[in-house]
Amino acid sequence: MVFLTKTIQRVTRYPLLIEKILKHTIVNHPDYQYIQQAYKCARQLNERINKQICEQENSLHGYIFDELLKLNSITKFDKQRQLLLHGFLMKVSSGKELLAFLFNDFLLFSTIKTSSNNWQSQLFEPKSNLQLKLYRL
């Protein structure tokens, strides 16, 4: 795993390195257009890598989330579902703290069953003992 991480870290540095080369290359140099192309390709590659990483993380989060919170059959984990945002919200009327999950197809509110100070680090861990409870408004 470390090997793969180092490779990706190296690839993500290429646009920065190529951009520096581009800045120090005069515009009428015969290789200038090729350096520009290389820079554009490196940026596009990074965008694709970032998109794939986000999709994989969202998919993993969905499966782990499905284990944290038992949902009924209608809202069970869908492979197309993506987690867009999550965080705490405060209910104004009661002052109750809710954990909100915004997916591409619905918004879910929950409370944390188990008291834990470091819930954020446990939230998407596969072997977490954190438990969530569906909150009904």
N, CA, C and O atoms as a GROMACS GRO file, in nm:
protein
  548
    1MET      N    1   0.082  -0.120   0.000
    1MET     CA    2   0.000   0.000   0.000
    1MET      C    3   0.086   0.126   0.000
    1MET      O    4   0.055   0.223  -0.070
    2VAL      N    5   0.194   0.126   0.077
    2VAL     CA    6   0.283   0.241   0.080
    2VAL      C    7   0.343   0.266  -0.058
    2VAL      O    8   0.360   0.380  -0.100
    3PHE      N    9   0.375   0.157  -0.127
    3PHE     CA   10   0.432   0.168  -0.261
    3PHE      C   11   0.335   0.241  -0.354
    3PHE      O   12   0.376   0.330  -0.428
    4LEU      N   13   0.207   0.205  -0.348
    4LEU     CA   14   0.107   0.270  -0.433
    4LEU      C   15   0.090   0.416  -0.396
    4LEU      O   16   0.077   0.502  -0.484
    5THR      N   17   0.090   0.445  -0.268
    5THR     CA   18   0.075   0.583  -0.222
    5THR      C   19   0.189   0.669  -0.272
    5THR      O   20   0.167   0.781  -0.319
    6LYS      N   21   0.312   0.619  -0.262
    6LYS     CA   22   0.427   0.697  -0.308
    6LYS      C   23   0.419   0.723  -0.458
    6LYS      O   24   0.454   0.832  -0.504
    7THR      N   25   0.373   0.625  -0.534
    7THR     CA   26   0.359   0.643  -0.678
    7THR      C   27   0.258   0.752  -0.708
    7THR      O   28   0.285   0.838  -0.792
    8ILE      N   29   0.146   0.751  -0.643
    8ILE     CA   30   0.043   0.852  -0.666
    8ILE      C   31   0.093   0.989  -0.621
    8ILE      O   32   0.068   1.089  -0.689
    9GLN      N   33   0.163   0.994  -0.509
    9GLN     CA   34   0.217   1.122  -0.463
    9GLN      C   35   0.315   1.179  -0.565
    9GLN      O   36   0.318   1.300  -0.588
   10ARG      N   37   0.392   1.094  -0.626
   10ARG     CA   38   0.488   1.138  -0.727
   10ARG      C   39   0.414   1.191  -0.850
   10ARG      O   40   0.449   1.296  -0.903
   11VAL      N   41   0.313   1.120  -0.894
   11VAL     CA   42   0.236   1.161  -1.012
   11VAL      C   43   0.168   1.296  -0.987
   11VAL      O   44   0.162   1.379  -1.078
   12THR      N   45   0.119   1.318  -0.868
   12THR     CA   46   0.050   1.444  -0.840
   12THR      C   47   0.145   1.563  -0.834
   12THR      O   48   0.100   1.677  -0.839
   13ARG      N   49   0.273   1.537  -0.823
   13ARG     CA   50   0.372   1.646  -0.823
   13ARG      C   51   0.412   1.687  -0.965
   13ARG      O   52   0.466   1.796  -0.984
   14TYR      N   53   0.387   1.604  -1.062
   14TYR     CA   54   0.430   1.633  -1.200
   14TYR      C   55   0.381   1.767  -1.252
   14TYR      O   56   0.460   1.841  -1.310
   15PRO      N   57   0.253   1.802  -1.236
   15PRO     CA   58   0.209   1.933  -1.287
   15PRO      C   59   0.287   2.049  -1.225
   15PRO      O   60   0.319   2.146  -1.293
   16LEU      N   61   0.318   2.038  -1.097
   16LEU     CA   62   0.394   2.144  -1.031
   16LEU      C   63   0.535   2.155  -1.090
   16LEU      O   64   0.584   2.265  -1.115
   17LEU      N   65   0.598   2.041  -1.110
   17LEU     CA   66   0.733   2.041  -1.166
   17LEU      C   67   0.734   2.091  -1.310
   17LEU      O   68   0.820   2.170  -1.350
   18ILE      N   69   0.638   2.044  -1.388
   18ILE     CA   70   0.630   2.086  -1.529
   18ILE      C   71   0.597   2.235  -1.538
   18ILE      O   72   0.647   2.305  -1.626
   19GLU      N   73   0.513   2.283  -1.447
   19GLU     CA   74   0.479   2.425  -1.445
   19GLU      C   75   0.604   2.510  -1.419
   19GLU      O   76   0.622   2.616  -1.479
   20LYS      N   77   0.690   2.464  -1.329
   20LYS     CA   78   0.815   2.537  -1.303
   20LYS      C   79   0.904   2.539  -1.427
   20LYS      O   80   0.965   2.641  -1.459
   21ILE      N   81   0.911   2.427  -1.495
   21ILE     CA   82   0.990   2.421  -1.619
   21ILE      C   83   0.932   2.518  -1.722
   21ILE      O   84   1.005   2.590  -1.790
   22LEU      N   85   0.799   2.520  -1.730
   22LEU     CA   86   0.731   2.609  -1.826
   22LEU      C   87   0.761   2.756  -1.795
   22LEU      O   88   0.782   2.835  -1.887
   23LYS      N   89   0.762   2.792  -1.668
   23LYS     CA   90   0.790   2.931  -1.628
   23LYS      C   91   0.930   2.975  -1.669
   23LYS      O   92   0.954   3.092  -1.699
   24HIS      N   93   1.023   2.881  -1.669
   24HIS     CA   94   1.162   2.915  -1.698
   24HIS      C   95   1.201   2.887  -1.844
   24HIS      O   96   1.318   2.892  -1.881
   25THR      N   97   1.100   2.857  -1.925
   25THR     CA   98   1.126   2.832  -2.068
   25THR      C   99   1.075   2.951  -2.147
   25THR      O  100   0.962   2.996  -2.127
   26ILE      N  101   1.157   3.002  -2.236
   26ILE     CA  102   1.113   3.116  -2.317
   26ILE      C  103   1.007   3.070  -2.416
   26ILE      O  104   1.009   2.956  -2.464
   27VAL      N  105   0.915   3.159  -2.447
   27VAL     CA  106   0.799   3.126  -2.530
   27VAL      C  107   0.839   3.080  -2.670
   27VAL      O  108   0.772   2.993  -2.727
   28ASN      N  109   0.943   3.135  -2.726
   28ASN     CA  110   0.980   3.096  -2.862
   28ASN      C  111   1.077   2.978  -2.867
   28ASN      O  112   1.134   2.948  -2.972
   29HIS      N  113   1.095   2.911  -2.753
   29HIS     CA  114   1.178   2.789  -2.751
   29HIS      C  115   1.104   2.678  -2.827
   29HIS      O  116   0.982   2.668  -2.814
   30PRO      N  117   1.175   2.595  -2.906
   30PRO     CA  118   1.108   2.491  -2.985
   30PRO      C  119   1.030   2.389  -2.900
   30PRO      O  120   0.936   2.327  -2.950
   31ASP      N  121   1.068   2.371  -2.774
   31ASP     CA  122   0.998   2.273  -2.689
   31ASP      C  123   0.886   2.333  -2.606
   31ASP      O  124   0.819   2.261  -2.532
   32TYR      N  125   0.865   2.464  -2.615
   32TYR     CA  126   0.766   2.530  -2.529
   32TYR      C  127   0.627   2.470  -2.545
   32TYR      O  128   0.559   2.442  -2.445
   33GLN      N  129   0.584   2.449  -2.669
   33GLN     CA  130   0.448   2.394  -2.690
   33GLN      C  131   0.437   2.252  -2.636
   33GLN      O  132   0.330   2.212  -2.589
   34TYR      N  133   0.545   2.176  -2.642
   34TYR     CA  134   0.542   2.039  -2.590
   34TYR      C  135   0.535   2.038  -2.437
   34TYR      O  136   0.471   1.953  -2.376
   35ILE      N  137   0.603   2.133  -2.378
   35ILE     CA  138   0.597   2.146  -2.231
   35ILE      C  139   0.456   2.186  -2.189
   35ILE      O  140   0.404   2.137  -2.089
   36GLN      N  141   0.395   2.276  -2.266
   36GLN     CA  142   0.256   2.316  -2.238
   36GLN      C  143   0.163   2.195  -2.247
   36GLN      O  144   0.076   2.176  -2.162
   37GLN      N  145   0.182   2.114  -2.350
   37GLN     CA  146   0.100   1.993  -2.366
   37GLN      C  147   0.121   1.897  -2.250
   37GLN      O  148   0.026   1.840  -2.197
   38ALA      N  149   0.246   1.880  -2.211
   38ALA     CA  150   0.278   1.790  -2.099
   38ALA      C  151   0.212   1.840  -1.971
   38ALA      O  152   0.160   1.760  -1.892
   39TYR      N  153   0.215   1.970  -1.951
   39TYR     CA  154   0.152   2.029  -1.832
   39TYR      C  155   0.001   2.005  -1.833
   39TYR      O  156  -0.057   1.966  -1.732
   40LYS      N  157  -0.060   2.027  -1.948
   40LYS     CA  158  -0.205   2.006  -1.961
   40LYS      C  159  -0.240   1.858  -1.936
   40LYS      O  160  -0.336   1.829  -1.865
   41CYS      N  161  -0.164   1.768  -1.993
   41CYS     CA  162  -0.189   1.624  -1.974
   41CYS      C  163  -0.170   1.582  -1.829
   41CYS      O  164  -0.248   1.503  -1.776
   42ALA      N  165  -0.067   1.635  -1.765
   42ALA     CA  166  -0.041   1.601  -1.624
   42ALA      C  167  -0.154   1.651  -1.535
   42ALA      O  168  -0.195   1.582  -1.442
   43ARG      N  169  -0.206   1.772  -1.563
   43ARG     CA  170  -0.318   1.824  -1.485
   43ARG      C  171  -0.443   1.738  -1.506
   43ARG      O  172  -0.514   1.708  -1.410
   44GLN      N  173  -0.470   1.700  -1.630
   44GLN     CA  174  -0.587   1.616  -1.659
   44GLN      C  175  -0.575   1.480  -1.590
   44GLN      O  176  -0.673   1.428  -1.537
   45LEU      N  177  -0.455   1.425  -1.591
   45LEU     CA  178  -0.432   1.297  -1.523
   45LEU      C  179  -0.459   1.310  -1.374
   45LEU      O  180  -0.523   1.223  -1.314
   46ASN      N  181  -0.411   1.418  -1.313
   46ASN     CA  182  -0.436   1.441  -1.171
   46ASN      C  183  -0.585   1.454  -1.141
   46ASN      O  184  -0.634   1.402  -1.041
   47GLU      N  185  -0.657   1.523  -1.228
   47GLU     CA  186  -0.801   1.539  -1.209
   47GLU      C  187  -0.871   1.403  -1.213
   47GLU      O  188  -0.960   1.376  -1.133
   48ARG      N  189  -0.830   1.318  -1.307
   48ARG     CA  190  -0.890   1.184  -1.316
   48ARG      C  191  -0.855   1.100  -1.194
   48ARG      O  192  -0.940   1.028  -1.142
   49ILE      N  193  -0.730   1.109  -1.148
   49ILE     CA  194  -0.689   1.035  -1.029
   49ILE      C  195  -0.770   1.081  -0.909
   49ILE      O  196  -0.821   0.998  -0.833
   50ASN      N  197  -0.781   1.212  -0.890
   50ASN     CA  198  -0.858   1.266  -0.778
   50ASN      C  199  -1.004   1.223  -0.784
   50ASN      O  200  -1.063   1.190  -0.681
   51LYS      N  201  -1.061   1.224  -0.903
   51LYS     CA  202  -1.201   1.183  -0.918
   51LYS      C  203  -1.218   1.036  -0.881
   51LYS      O  204  -1.313   1.000  -0.811
   52GLN      N  205  -1.127   0.951  -0.927
   52GLN     CA  206  -1.134   0.808  -0.896
   52GLN      C  207  -1.117   0.783  -0.746
   52GLN      O  208  -1.187   0.700  -0.688
   53ILE      N  209  -1.024   0.855  -0.685
   53ILE     CA  210  -1.002   0.839  -0.540
   53ILE      C  211  -1.128   0.879  -0.465
   53ILE      O  212  -1.169   0.810  -0.372
   54CYS      N  213  -1.190   0.992  -0.504
   54CYS     CA  214  -1.313   1.036  -0.438
   54CYS      C  215  -1.425   0.934  -0.454
   54CYS      O  216  -1.498   0.905  -0.359
   55GLU      N  217  -1.439   0.880  -0.574
   55GLU     CA  218  -1.543   0.779  -0.598
   55GLU      C  219  -1.519   0.655  -0.512
   55GLU      O  220  -1.614   0.599  -0.456
   56GLN      N  221  -1.395   0.611  -0.502
   56GLN     CA  222  -1.364   0.494  -0.420
   56GLN      C  223  -1.391   0.522  -0.273
   56GLN      O  224  -1.446   0.438  -0.203
   57GLU      N  225  -1.352   0.641  -0.226
   57GLU     CA  226  -1.377   0.677  -0.086
   57GLU      C  227  -1.526   0.683  -0.058
   57GLU      O  228  -1.572   0.634   0.045
   58ASN      N  229  -1.602   0.743  -0.150
   58ASN     CA  230  -1.747   0.752  -0.131
   58ASN      C  231  -1.810   0.613  -0.127
   58ASN      O  232  -1.899   0.588  -0.046
   59SER      N  233  -1.764   0.525  -0.212
   59SER     CA  234  -1.816   0.388  -0.214
   59SER      C  235  -1.783   0.318  -0.084
   59SER      O  236  -1.869   0.252  -0.025
   60LEU      N  237  -1.659   0.330  -0.039
   60LEU     CA  238  -1.618   0.269   0.087
   60LEU      C  239  -1.696   0.328   0.202
   60LEU      O  240  -1.742   0.255   0.291
   61HIS      N  241  -1.713   0.461   0.202
   61HIS     CA  242  -1.790   0.525   0.308
   61HIS      C  243  -1.933   0.473   0.309
   61HIS      O  244  -1.991   0.455   0.416
   62GLY      N  245  -1.990   0.450   0.193
   62GLY     CA  246  -2.126   0.398   0.185
   62GLY      C  247  -2.140   0.262   0.249
   62GLY      O  248  -2.234   0.237   0.324
   63TYR      N  249  -2.045   0.173   0.219
   63TYR     CA  250  -2.051   0.039   0.278
   63TYR      C  251  -2.032   0.043   0.429
   63TYR      O  252  -2.103  -0.024   0.503
   64ILE      N  253  -1.936   0.123   0.473
   64ILE     CA  254  -1.911   0.133   0.617
   64ILE      C  255  -2.030   0.199   0.684
   64ILE      O  256  -2.073   0.158   0.792
   65PHE      N  257  -2.084   0.303   0.620
   65PHE     CA  258  -2.199   0.373   0.674
   65PHE      C  259  -2.317   0.278   0.690
   65PHE      O  260  -2.390   0.287   0.788
   66ASP      N  261  -2.334   0.189   0.595
   66ASP     CA  262  -2.442   0.092   0.599
   66ASP      C  263  -2.431   0.003   0.724
   66ASP      O  264  -2.532  -0.041   0.779
   67GLU      N  265  -2.308  -0.023   0.767
   67GLU     CA  266  -2.287  -0.102   0.888
   67GLU      C  267  -2.310  -0.020   1.014
   67GLU      O  268  -2.357  -0.073   1.115
   68LEU      N  269  -2.278   0.108   1.010
   68LEU     CA  270  -2.293   0.194   1.128
   68LEU      C  271  -2.440   0.219   1.162
   68LEU      O  272  -2.477   0.224   1.280
   69LEU      N  273  -2.520   0.234   1.061
   69LEU     CA  274  -2.659   0.272   1.080
   69LEU      C  275  -2.747   0.176   1.002
   69LEU      O  276  -2.740   0.172   0.879
   70LYS      N  277  -2.826   0.101   1.070
   70LYS     CA  278  -2.914   0.003   1.004
   70LYS      C  279  -3.035   0.076   0.948
   70LYS      O  280  -3.117   0.130   1.022
   71LEU      N  281  -3.044   0.076   0.817
   71LEU     CA  282  -3.154   0.144   0.749
   71LEU      C  283  -3.256   0.043   0.699
   71LEU      O  284  -3.224  -0.075   0.681
   72ASN      N  285  -3.378   0.090   0.676
   72ASN     CA  286  -3.479  -0.002   0.622
   72ASN      C  287  -3.449  -0.030   0.475
   72ASN      O  288  -3.359   0.030   0.417
   73SER      N  289  -3.524  -0.119   0.416
   73SER     CA  290  -3.494  -0.164   0.280
   73SER      C  291  -3.502  -0.053   0.175
   73SER      O  292  -3.433  -0.060   0.073
   74ILE      N  293  -3.584   0.048   0.198
   74ILE     CA  294  -3.598   0.155   0.100
   74ILE      C  295  -3.470   0.237   0.089
   74ILE      O  296  -3.430   0.278  -0.020
   75THR      N  297  -3.405   0.260   0.201
   75THR     CA  298  -3.286   0.346   0.201
   75THR      C  299  -3.156   0.268   0.215
   75THR      O  300  -3.052   0.327   0.242
   76LYS      N  301  -3.161   0.137   0.197
   76LYS     CA  302  -3.038   0.056   0.205
   76LYS      C  303  -2.933   0.110   0.110
   76LYS      O  304  -2.964   0.187   0.018
   77PHE      N  305  -2.809   0.071   0.131
   77PHE     CA  306  -2.699   0.124   0.050
   77PHE      C  307  -2.719   0.094  -0.098
   77PHE      O  308  -2.746  -0.020  -0.137
   78ASP      N  309  -2.707   0.196  -0.176
   78ASP     CA  310  -2.718   0.188  -0.321
   78ASP      C  311  -2.579   0.217  -0.378
   78ASP      O  312  -2.515   0.314  -0.336
   79LYS      N  313  -2.533   0.135  -0.471
   79LYS     CA  314  -2.398   0.153  -0.527
   79LYS      C  315  -2.380   0.289  -0.594
   79LYS      O  316  -2.269   0.340  -0.602
   80GLN      N  317  -2.490   0.346  -0.641
   80GLN     CA  318  -2.482   0.477  -0.707
   80GLN      C  319  -2.480   0.592  -0.607
   80GLN      O  320  -2.451   0.706  -0.644
   81ARG      N  321  -2.511   0.564  -0.482
   81ARG     CA  322  -2.520   0.668  -0.380
   81ARG      C  323  -2.380   0.720  -0.347
   81ARG      O  324  -2.285   0.644  -0.334
   82GLN      N  325  -2.372   0.852  -0.335
   82GLN     CA  326  -2.245   0.914  -0.301
   82GLN      C  327  -2.263   1.005  -0.180
   82GLN      O  328  -2.360   1.080  -0.172
   83LEU      N  329  -2.170   0.996  -0.089
   83LEU     CA  330  -2.169   1.085   0.026
   83LEU      C  331  -2.105   1.216  -0.018
   83LEU      O  332  -1.989   1.219  -0.060
   84LEU      N  333  -2.181   1.325  -0.009
   84LEU     CA  334  -2.131   1.455  -0.054
   84LEU      C  335  -2.071   1.535   0.060
   84LEU      O  336  -1.970   1.603   0.043
   85LEU      N  337  -2.134   1.528   0.178
   85LEU     CA  338  -2.091   1.610   0.291
   85LEU      C  339  -2.144   1.548   0.419
   85LEU      O  340  -2.250   1.486   0.420
   86HIS      N  341  -2.070   1.564   0.528
   86HIS     CA  342  -2.119   1.521   0.658
   86HIS      C  343  -2.066   1.615   0.765
   86HIS      O  344  -1.960   1.676   0.748
   87GLY      N  345  -2.140   1.627   0.874
   87GLY     CA  346  -2.095   1.713   0.983
   87GLY      C  347  -2.206   1.730   1.086
   87GLY      O  348  -2.318   1.683   1.068
   88PHE      N  349  -2.172   1.800   1.194
   88PHE     CA  350  -2.268   1.822   1.301
   88PHE      C  351  -2.355   1.943   1.272
   88PHE      O  352  -2.311   2.042   1.214
   89LEU      N  353  -2.480   1.933   1.314
   89LEU     CA  354  -2.576   2.043   1.310
   89LEU      C  355  -2.637   2.054   1.448
   89LEU      O  356  -2.645   1.956   1.522
   90MET      N  357  -2.680   2.173   1.483
   90MET     CA  358  -2.746   2.194   1.612
   90MET      C  359  -2.893   2.224   1.586
   90MET      O  360  -2.926   2.316   1.511
   91LYS      N  361  -2.981   2.145   1.648
   91LYS     CA  362  -3.125   2.169   1.635
   91LYS      C  363  -3.158   2.288   1.725
   91LYS      O  364  -3.137   2.284   1.846
   92VAL      N  365  -3.211   2.393   1.665
   92VAL     CA  366  -3.232   2.519   1.736
   92VAL      C  367  -3.333   2.503   1.850
   92VAL      O  368  -3.309   2.553   1.960
   93SER      N  369  -3.444   2.435   1.825
   93SER     CA  370  -3.550   2.427   1.926
   93SER      C  371  -3.508   2.351   2.051
   93SER      O  372  -3.546   2.390   2.162
   94SER      N  373  -3.430   2.245   2.036
   94SER     CA  374  -3.393   2.164   2.153
   94SER      C  375  -3.245   2.174   2.190
   94SER      O  376  -3.205   2.131   2.299
   95GLY      N  377  -3.165   2.229   2.102
   95GLY     CA  378  -3.021   2.236   2.128
   95GLY      C  379  -2.952   2.102   2.110
   95GLY      O  380  -2.835   2.086   2.146
   96LYS      N  381  -3.023   2.006   2.054
   96LYS     CA  382  -2.968   1.872   2.033
   96LYS      C  383  -2.870   1.873   1.917
   96LYS      O  384  -2.894   1.933   1.812
   97GLU      N  385  -2.756   1.804   1.937
   97GLU     CA  386  -2.656   1.794   1.833
   97GLU      C  387  -2.688   1.674   1.744
   97GLU      O  388  -2.704   1.562   1.793
   98LEU      N  389  -2.696   1.698   1.614
   98LEU     CA  390  -2.726   1.592   1.518
   98LEU      C  391  -2.610   1.577   1.421
   98LEU      O  392  -2.545   1.675   1.384
   99LEU      N  393  -2.585   1.455   1.381
   99LEU     CA  394  -2.485   1.428   1.279
   99LEU      C  395  -2.560   1.414   1.147
   99LEU      O  396  -2.643   1.324   1.131
  100ALA      N  397  -2.529   1.502   1.052
  100ALA     CA  398  -2.600   1.503   0.924
  100ALA      C  399  -2.512   1.445   0.814
  100ALA      O  400  -2.392   1.468   0.810
  101PHE      N  401  -2.575   1.368   0.726
  101PHE     CA  402  -2.508   1.310   0.610
  101PHE      C  403  -2.586   1.350   0.486
  101PHE      O  404  -2.703   1.315   0.472
  102LEU      N  405  -2.521   1.423   0.398
  102LEU     CA  406  -2.585   1.463   0.273
  102LEU      C  407  -2.535   1.371   0.163
  102LEU      O  408  -2.417   1.372   0.128
  103PHE      N  409  -2.626   1.292   0.109
  103PHE     CA  410  -2.596   1.204  -0.004
  103PHE      C  411  -2.652   1.266  -0.130
  103PHE      O  412  -2.726   1.364  -0.123
  104ASN      N  413  -2.619   1.213  -0.244
  104ASN     CA  414  -2.671   1.268  -0.369
  104ASN      C  415  -2.821   1.244  -0.385
  104ASN      O  416  -2.885   1.308  -0.468
  105ASP      N  417  -2.879   1.152  -0.305
  105ASP     CA  418  -3.022   1.125  -0.320
  105ASP      C  419  -3.106   1.150  -0.195
  105ASP      O  420  -3.228   1.144  -0.202
  106PHE      N  421  -3.044   1.177  -0.080
  106PHE     CA  422  -3.122   1.212   0.039
  106PHE      C  423  -3.033   1.270   0.148
  106PHE      O  424  -2.911   1.261   0.143
  107LEU      N  425  -3.099   1.331   0.247
  107LEU     CA  426  -3.032   1.390   0.363
  107LEU      C  427  -3.074   1.308   0.484
  107LEU      O  428  -3.192   1.284   0.505
  108LEU      N  429  -2.977   1.267   0.565
  108LEU     CA  430  -3.006   1.183   0.680
  108LEU      C  431  -2.951   1.248   0.806
  108LEU      O  432  -2.838   1.299   0.807
  109PHE      N  433  -3.031   1.247   0.911
  109PHE     CA  434  -2.987   1.297   1.041
  109PHE      C  435  -2.975   1.179   1.136
  109PHE      O  436  -3.057   1.088   1.134
  110SER      N  437  -2.871   1.181   1.218
  110SER     CA  438  -2.853   1.074   1.316
  110SER      C  439  -2.794   1.132   1.443
  110SER      O  440  -2.746   1.245   1.447
  111THR      N  441  -2.799   1.051   1.546
  111THR     CA  442  -2.730   1.083   1.671
  111THR      C  443  -2.630   0.972   1.696
  111THR      O  444  -2.642   0.863   1.641
  112ILE      N  445  -2.531   1.000   1.778
  112ILE     CA  446  -2.431   0.899   1.809
  112ILE      C  447  -2.477   0.824   1.933
  112ILE      O  448  -2.496   0.884   2.039
  113LYS      N  449  -2.494   0.691   1.919
  113LYS     CA  450  -2.538   0.607   2.031
  113LYS      C  451  -2.430   0.597   2.137
  113LYS      O  452  -2.455   0.618   2.256
  114THR      N  453  -2.309   0.563   2.094
  114THR     CA  454  -2.199   0.543   2.187
  114THR      C  455  -2.128   0.676   2.208
  114THR      O  456  -2.097   0.746   2.113
  115SER      N  457  -2.103   0.709   2.334
  115SER     CA  458  -2.034   0.835   2.360
  115SER      C  459  -1.886   0.818   2.327
  115SER      O  460  -1.819   0.729   2.379
  116SER      N  461  -1.838   0.904   2.242
  116SER     CA  462  -1.700   0.895   2.199
  116SER      C  463  -1.648   1.035   2.168
  116SER      O  464  -1.712   1.111   2.096
  117ASN      N  465  -1.532   1.067   2.222
  117ASN     CA  466  -1.473   1.198   2.197
  117ASN      C  467  -1.413   1.207   2.057
  117ASN      O  468  -1.412   1.314   1.996
  118ASN      N  469  -1.363   1.096   2.008
  118ASN     CA  470  -1.297   1.097   1.877
  118ASN      C  471  -1.383   1.027   1.772
  118ASN      O  472  -1.334   0.941   1.699
  119TRP      N  473  -1.510   1.065   1.765
  119TRP     CA  474  -1.603   1.003   1.670
  119TRP      C  475  -1.560   1.026   1.526
  119TRP      O  476  -1.584   0.942   1.440
  120GLN      N  477  -1.497   1.143   1.498
  120GLN     CA  478  -1.460   1.174   1.360
  120GLN      C  479  -1.358   1.075   1.305
  120GLN      O  480  -1.366   1.036   1.188
  121SER      N  481  -1.264   1.035   1.388
  121SER     CA  482  -1.163   0.939   1.340
  121SER      C  483  -1.223   0.799   1.327
  121SER      O  484  -1.171   0.717   1.251
  122GLN      N  485  -1.331   0.772   1.400
  122GLN     CA  486  -1.394   0.640   1.395
  122GLN      C  487  -1.505   0.630   1.291
  122GLN      O  488  -1.548   0.520   1.257
  123LEU      N  489  -1.551   0.742   1.242
  123LEU     CA  490  -1.671   0.746   1.160
  123LEU      C  491  -1.666   0.652   1.040
  123LEU      O  492  -1.763   0.581   1.014
  124PHE      N  493  -1.557   0.649   0.968
  124PHE     CA  494  -1.550   0.565   0.849
  124PHE      C  495  -1.446   0.455   0.861
  124PHE      O  496  -1.396   0.404   0.761
  125GLU      N  497  -1.413   0.418   0.984
  125GLU     CA  498  -1.321   0.307   1.006
  125GLU      C  499  -1.399   0.176   0.996
  125GLU      O  500  -1.505   0.164   1.057
  126PRO      N  501  -1.348   0.078   0.921
  126PRO     CA  502  -1.421  -0.048   0.904
  126PRO      C  503  -1.449  -0.123   1.034
  126PRO      O  504  -1.553  -0.187   1.046
  127LYS      N  505  -1.359  -0.117   1.131
  127LYS     CA  506  -1.379  -0.193   1.256
  127LYS      C  507  -1.409  -0.101   1.372
  127LYS      O  508  -1.363  -0.125   1.484
  128SER      N  509  -1.485   0.002   1.348
  128SER     CA  510  -1.518   0.100   1.451
  128SER      C  511  -1.628   0.045   1.542
  128SER      O  512  -1.714  -0.031   1.498
  129ASN      N  513  -1.624   0.084   1.669
  129ASN     CA  514  -1.732   0.045   1.761
  129ASN      C  515  -1.834   0.158   1.775
  129ASN      O  516  -1.922   0.153   1.861
  130LEU      N  517  -1.821   0.258   1.692
  130LEU     CA  518  -1.913   0.371   1.692
  130LEU      C  519  -2.049   0.324   1.640
  130LEU      O  520  -2.057   0.248   1.544
  131GLN      N  521  -2.155   0.370   1.705
  131GLN     CA  522  -2.290   0.334   1.661
  131GLN      C  523  -2.372   0.461   1.643
  131GLN      O  524  -2.368   0.553   1.725
  132LEU      N  525  -2.446   0.463   1.535
  132LEU     CA  526  -2.532   0.577   1.505
  132LEU      C  527  -2.678   0.535   1.516
  132LEU      O  528  -2.713   0.418   1.497
  133LYS      N  529  -2.761   0.631   1.549
  133LYS     CA  530  -2.905   0.606   1.557
  133LYS      C  531  -2.976   0.705   1.466
  133LYS      O  532  -2.948   0.825   1.469
  134LEU      N  533  -3.066   0.654   1.384
  134LEU     CA  534  -3.143   0.738   1.292
  134LEU      C  535  -3.226   0.836   1.373
  134LEU      O  536  -3.294   0.797   1.468
  135TYR      N  537  -3.221   0.962   1.337
  135TYR     CA  538  -3.297   1.065   1.406
  135TYR      C  539  -3.416   1.102   1.321
  135TYR      O  540  -3.402   1.138   1.204
  136ARG      N  541  -3.533   1.094   1.380
  136ARG     CA  542  -3.656   1.128   1.308
  136ARG      C  543  -3.702   1.267   1.349
  136ARG      O  544  -3.721   1.295   1.468
  137LEU      N  545  -3.719   1.354   1.250
  137LEU     CA  546  -3.760   1.492   1.276
  137LEU      C  547  -3.907   1.501   1.306
  137LEU      O  548  -3.959   1.610   1.331
   0.00000   0.00000   0.00000
